[in-house]
Amino acid sequence: MKKKKLMRSSLILQGVYTAGCILDIILCLFYQASYKTSFGRQCAYLALHLTVILLLVPALPLSLIWNIRATPPRQAEDTRRGCWMAWTIASPLLYILCWTVAMCVFVAATGGV
């Protein structure tokens, strides 16, 4: 049961982190559409804070540890273990990809504020 909780929490953490990156991108798009207004400036500062928070949140190492600890034993079905091992490899790549896209959109939209 402990491994199932680790699996679920790892997937939830991945989803929350990805949602944060998507929110960062949306804020940057709002800023770019209305950069001369106070709403646009607020979006830029919120995107800046969100980008920094996403960088500083230790989601990648935490998720990687949870993924490794939640790996099913060798006696488990090969497909279940194989899928989880593939997720353990793909998950850090998704973290890096999401953060890189969010950072690039932020810099392109704001010039770094």
C-alpha positions in Angstrom: 0.0 0.0 0.0 2.9 2.3 0.7 4.1 2.0 -2.9 0.7 2.9 -4.3 0.6 6.1 -2.2 4.1 7.0 -3.5 2.9 6.4 -7.0 -0.1 8.5 -6.6 1.8 11.3 -4.9 4.4 11.3 -7.6 1.8 11.6 -10.3 0.0 14.4 -8.4 3.2 16.3 -7.9 4.0 16.0 -11.6 0.5 17.3 -12.4 0.7 20.2 -10.0 4.2 21.2 -11.3 3.0 21.0 -14.9 -0.1 23.0 -14.1 2.2 25.7 -12.5 4.2 25.8 -15.7 1.1 26.2 -17.8 -0.2 28.9 -15.5 3.2 30.7 -15.9 2.8 30.5 -19.7 -0.7 31.8 -19.6 0.4 34.8 -17.4 3.1 35.6 -19.9 0.6 35.6 -22.7 -1.7 37.9 -20.8 1.3 40.2 -20.2 2.2 40.2 -23.8 -1.3 41.1 -24.8 -1.6 44.0 -22.4 1.9 45.0 -21.4 1.2 48.8 -21.1 -1.6 48.4 -18.5 -1.3 47.8 -14.8 -3.0 44.4 -15.3 -0.2 43.5 -17.7 2.5 44.5 -15.2 0.8 42.5 -12.5 0.8 39.4 -14.8 4.5 39.9 -15.5 5.3 40.1 -11.8 3.2 37.1 -11.0 4.8 35.2 -13.8 8.2 36.2 -12.5 7.4 35.0 -9.0 5.9 31.8 -10.3 8.9 31.1 -12.5 11.2 31.5 -9.5 9.0 29.4 -7.3 8.9 26.6 -9.9 12.7 26.8 -10.1 13.2 26.6 -6.4 10.6 23.9 -5.6 12.5 20.6 -5.2 9.9 18.7 -7.3 12.3 17.0 -9.6 14.5 15.3 -6.9 11.5 14.6 -4.7 9.6 13.0 -7.5 12.6 11.0 -8.7 13.1 9.6 -5.2 9.4 8.7 -4.9 9.4 7.0 -8.3 12.4 4.9 -7.4 11.0 3.9 -4.0 7.6 3.1 -5.6 9.1 0.7 -8.2 7.2 -2.6 -8.1 9.3 -5.6 -7.1 10.8 -7.9 -9.7 8.1 -10.5 -8.9 5.3 -8.1 -10.1 3.9 -8.2 -13.6 6.4 -7.3 -16.2 4.1 -4.7 -17.8 3.4 -2.9 -14.6 7.1 -2.8 -13.6 8.1 -1.8 -17.2 5.6 1.0 -17.4 6.7 2.4 -14.0 10.3 2.2 -15.0 9.5 4.1 -18.2 7.7 6.7 -16.1 10.7 7.0 -13.8 12.8 7.9 -16.8 10.3 10.1 -18.5 9.2 12.1 -15.4 12.5 14.0 -14.9 12.5 14.8 -18.6 9.0 16.2 -18.4 10.0 18.4 -15.4 13.0 19.8 -17.3 10.9 20.3 -20.5 8.0 22.1 -18.7 10.3 24.4 -16.8 12.4 25.2 -19.9 9.4 26.0 -21.9 7.9 28.2 -19.1 11.3 30.0 -18.7 11.7 30.6 -22.5 8.2 31.9 -22.8 8.7 34.2 -19.8 12.0 35.6 -21.2 10.5 36.0 -24.7 7.4 37.8 -23.4 9.0 40.0 -20.8 12.6 40.3 -21.7 13.4 39.1 -18.2 11.4 41.9 -16.5 
